[in-house]
Amino acid sequence: MRNILMTVMLLVVVIVLFNTIIAQDNTGTRSQIQSQGTSANTRIGQLLP
């Protein structure tokens, strides 16, 4: 029973950390990667004649 409780609590912590670090709308890692990818695509598009 104790192992199940610890596992569930660990999963909750992982989900909360994922939502606060990666999946935030404006400051999360996902949005930063998307903005950098868009910037790189724009620069690459400008290099082609």
Secondary structure as UniProt FT lines:
FT   HELIX           2..21
FT   TURN            25..27
FT   HELIX           29..47
//
